[in-house]
Amino acid sequence: MSETTEQTHRGNTIGFWFFKTFLRFGGLWTAYMLLSGVTLHYWLFDRKAVKSAAAYLKRRFPLNSKVLIRFKVYKLFFSQGKQLIDRIAYISGLVEFDFDFLGQDMLDKVTAEGKGFILLTAHAGNWQLSMTKLNRFNKKIFLVLRSENNKAVKKALNINEESKIFGIISPEEHLGGIVPVVKELNNGNIVSYMGDRPYGFESVEVDFMGSKANFPYGAFAIAAATKVPIVTALASKTGFKSYKVDFTNIIKPEYKGRKNKKNQLSEWVQEYADILNNFFEEYPYQCFLFHDVWEIK
């Protein structure tokens, strides 16, 4: 549930040191100023990142010219950079943010049933910050993610660190890590998947922003098999030091009758794709997919 290996290699120890120094002595504004120059560099020279970002922006803004889309790529990169800086600032204890939680009562109801549940995140907004606020449920949260290869990013963001709150399940384990996932769900814990990354699971075609797209169905198949709900987590930056964390979208996969299971899975994945689409309509510059989900294979 981390960025792709290629993306994370864009960070390095010196770069994070500069951002932390600017944060420590000048606050968010000065760190954002440094970011503007870094963003310009990637906007000008990282052709692969520009191409992947444009795949989304061309569908979000279908009437825009190529030139305007290119400028919006910069805006999208800058938005992602700000949220990365916010993450570093919060984890380092340098800045406090205000969080507005939606669906807290719904989460309380889900956890009160004693079952585990799947927490479905995406490369949308600042999902890592939403994770830091889930320690009140007296449940361990197991993140399904590959090993982080970039040591600088791992150190800066505390990715892959075992703790009393967080655990790690690798999708590179036997059968994609399904055995420990099912075990933890049965133990009443939380398992978090990145809903827009397959991690070995097959995908289904769904309608997404007016085109056919690929989304994995693994989390939904596991939820249906273990009879646990799926809670989507979406954290949007709403102000200079404020975020909205939305847990109101809860999907309850349950196979019914003799209807084809894959067709039922497609319906639940489509529901999730619609949730993401609505989020990106409201926050068009907080979509950080940066891979072409519309490239049907």
Secondary structure, DSSP 8 states (H G I E B T S, - for coil): ----HHHHTT--HHHHHHHHHHHHHHHHHHHHHHHHHHHHHHHHH-HHHHHHHHHHHHHHSTTS-HHHHHHHHHHHHHHHHHHHHHHHHHHTTS---EEEEESHHHHHHHHHTT--EEEEE-SBB-HHHHHTT-TTSS--EEEE------HHHHHHHTTT---SSEEEE-TTSGGGGHHHHHHHHHTT-EEEEETT--TT--EEEEEETTEEEEEE-HHHHHHHHHT--EEE-EEEEEETTEEEEE---EE-----TTS-HHHHHHHHHHHHHHHHHHHHHH-TT-B---S-TT---
